[in-house]
């Protein structure tokens, strides 16, 4: 299997380490074993990235939302949007017999960090129960402007150079500021 074109991202170092660790012999390995097949089943045409979440939960508007083997497919489109398709098990102990629109948006936000609920537009009829799993589809439009705005709000990693010391105004008798360790120029 070729792995040179893979990037793994997690919301914390510990979670990334857990994701890279081999699955336990008993327990969650059955859910993890089905991740590649589920990904193949929901893959968007032109997919640019995908993600999965297993044995975790997301804080929903009214209750925790279990993500037991959930998968997301992501596609950056030519019309400056991020399309997504997410599938979340409803059974298998997940306890998601119902899923509201607000809960679906909370799940999408877990796969698209730093997105707000207002940025996410679900397709008509989404979320929809598709057999034993919820299918959530939609988009985040106007991606370039949204990302540019978010980047401009982040503190810069490059320090601002210090301002030069003030110089005396040659048109008045205003002294300049003291030099480091010195005293102001006397007015005379």
C-alpha positions as CSV (number, residue, x, y, z in Angstrom):
1,X,0.0,0.0,0.0
2,X,1.4,3.4,-1.0
3,X,1.4,5.9,1.9
4,X,3.5,8.7,0.5
5,X,0.4,10.8,-0.3
6,X,-1.3,10.5,3.1
7,X,-1.6,13.3,5.8
8,X,-3.1,12.5,9.2
9,X,-4.5,15.4,11.2
10,X,-6.0,15.3,14.8
11,X,-7.1,17.9,17.3
12,X,-4.3,16.8,19.7
13,X,-1.1,14.9,19.9
14,X,-2.6,12.2,22.1
15,X,-5.5,11.6,19.8
16,X,-3.1,11.3,16.8
17,X,-1.0,8.8,18.8
18,X,-4.1,6.7,19.6
19,X,-5.1,6.8,15.9
20,X,-1.7,5.5,14.8
21,X,-1.5,2.8,17.5
22,X,-2.6,-0.7,16.4
23,X,-6.2,-1.5,17.4
24,X,-6.7,-3.6,20.5
25,X,-7.2,-7.3,20.0
26,X,-10.6,-7.1,21.6
27,X,-13.1,-4.2,21.6
28,X,-13.1,-1.5,18.9
29,X,-11.2,-3.4,16.3
30,X,-14.3,-4.5,14.4
31,X,-15.5,-0.9,13.9
32,X,-12.0,0.2,12.8
33,X,-11.8,-2.7,10.4
34,X,-14.8,-1.4,8.4
35,X,-13.5,2.2,8.0
36,X,-11.9,1.7,4.5
37,X,-15.0,0.0,3.1
38,X,-17.3,2.8,4.6
39,X,-15.0,5.4,3.1
40,X,-15.2,3.7,-0.4
41,X,-19.0,3.7,-0.1
42,X,-19.3,7.5,0.6
43,X,-16.3,8.8,-1.4
44,X,-17.2,12.1,-3.2
45,X,-16.2,12.3,-6.9
46,X,-13.1,14.5,-6.9
47,X,-12.4,13.8,-3.2
48,X,-9.5,15.9,-1.9
49,X,-9.4,14.4,1.6
50,X,-11.1,12.2,4.1
51,X,-11.3,11.7,7.8
52,X,-12.7,9.2,10.3
53,X,-13.6,9.2,14.0
54,X,-13.9,6.0,16.0
55,X,-14.8,5.5,19.7
56,X,-15.2,9.2,20.4
57,X,-18.0,11.7,20.8
58,X,-18.9,15.2,19.8
59,X,-20.7,17.7,22.0
60,X,-24.1,18.2,20.5
61,X,-26.6,21.0,21.2
62,X,-28.5,18.8,23.7
63,X,-26.5,15.6,24.2
64,X,-23.1,14.0,23.4
65,X,-23.1,12.5,19.9
66,X,-21.2,9.2,19.7
67,X,-19.0,8.8,16.6
68,X,-18.3,5.1,16.5
69,X,-16.7,4.5,13.1
70,X,-17.9,7.7,11.4
71,X,-16.3,8.7,8.1
72,X,-16.1,12.0,6.2
73,X,-15.3,12.7,2.5
74,X,-14.2,16.2,1.6
75,X,-13.9,17.9,-1.8
76,X,-12.7,21.4,-2.7
77,X,-14.8,22.4,-5.6
78,X,-14.1,24.8,-8.5
79,X,-16.9,27.1,-7.3
80,X,-14.9,27.9,-4.1
81,X,-16.7,25.6,-1.7
82,X,-15.9,22.6,0.5
83,X,-18.3,19.8,-0.2
84,X,-18.7,17.1,2.5
85,X,-20.4,13.8,2.9
86,X,-20.3,12.3,6.4
87,X,-21.7,8.9,7.5
88,X,-22.3,8.2,11.1
89,X,-23.6,4.8,12.5
90,X,-27.0,5.0,14.0
91,X,-27.0,1.5,15.5
92,X,-24.2,-0.7,17.0
93,X,-24.6,0.9,20.4
94,X,-24.3,4.5,18.9
95,X,-27.7,5.5,20.3
96,X,-28.4,7.8,17.4
97,X,-31.9,6.6,16.5
98,X,-32.7,10.3,15.8
99,X,-30.4,13.1,14.5
100,X,-31.5,16.7,14.2
101,X,-30.2,19.2,11.8
102,X,-28.3,21.0,14.6
103,X,-26.8,17.7,15.7
104,X,-25.7,16.9,12.1
105,X,-24.0,20.4,11.9
106,X,-22.2,19.6,15.2
107,X,-20.9,16.4,13.7
108,X,-19.7,18.1,10.5
109,X,-18.0,20.8,12.6
110,X,-15.9,18.0,14.3
111,X,-14.6,17.1,10.9
112,X,-14.1,20.6,9.6
113,X,-12.3,22.4,12.5
114,X,-12.8,26.2,13.0
115,X,-16.0,26.2,11.0
116,X,-19.0,27.8,12.5
117,X,-22.6,26.5,12.4
118,X,-23.6,29.5,10.2
119,X,-21.0,28.6,7.6
120,X,-22.3,25.0,7.1
121,X,-25.2,24.5,4.7
122,X,-26.8,21.1,4.6
123,X,-28.3,19.7,1.5
124,X,-32.1,19.3,1.3
125,X,-33.1,16.2,3.1
126,X,-29.9,15.9,5.1
127,X,-29.4,14.3,7.5
128,X,-31.0,11.1,6.1
129,X,-31.0,7.6,7.6
130,X,-29.3,5.4,5.0
131,X,-29.8,1.8,6.2
132,X,-28.0,1.6,9.6
133,X,-26.2,5.0,9.3
134,X,-26.9,8.7,9.1
135,X,-25.7,10.4,5.9
136,X,-25.0,14.1,6.2
137,X,-24.2,16.1,3.0
138,X,-23.7,19.8,2.3
139,X,-21.1,22.5,1.8
140,X,-19.3,25.4,3.1
141,X,-19.4,28.1,0.4
142,X,-17.2,31.1,-0.3
143,X,-14.2,29.3,1.2
144,X,-11.4,31.6,0.1
145,X,-13.0,34.7,1.7
146,X,-13.8,32.7,4.9
147,X,-10.3,31.3,5.2
148,X,-8.7,34.7,4.5
149,X,-10.8,36.3,7.2
150,X,-9.9,33.6,9.7
151,X,-6.2,33.8,8.9
152,X,-6.2,37.6,9.3
153,X,-7.7,37.1,12.8
154,X,-4.9,34.8,13.9
155,X,-2.0,36.4,15.7
156,X,1.1,36.7,13.5
157,X,4.0,34.4,14.1
158,X,6.4,37.1,12.9
159,X,7.2,39.7,15.6
160,X,6.7,43.3,14.8
161,X,10.0,45.2,14.7
162,X,10.3,47.9,17.4
163,X,9.5,51.5,16.5
164,X,12.5,53.8,16.1
165,X,13.1,56.2,19.0
166,X,11.5,59.7,18.5
167,X,13.7,62.4,17.1
168,X,13.5,66.1,18.1
169,X,11.3,68.3,16.1
170,X,13.7,70.8,14.6
171,X,11.0,73.4,14.4
172,X,10.5,73.7,18.1
173,X,12.5,73.3,21.4
174,X,10.8,69.9,22.1
175,X,13.5,67.6,23.4
176,X,13.8,64.0,22.1
177,X,13.0,61.1,24.2
178,X,15.8,59.8,26.4
179,X,18.1,57.3,24.9
180,X,18.3,54.0,26.8
181,X,20.0,54.7,30.0
182,X,20.3,58.4,29.4
183,X,18.3,61.5,30.2
184,X,16.4,63.9,27.8
185,X,18.3,66.6,26.0
186,X,18.2,69.8,28.0
187,X,16.2,72.6,26.7
188,X,18.4,75.6,26.6
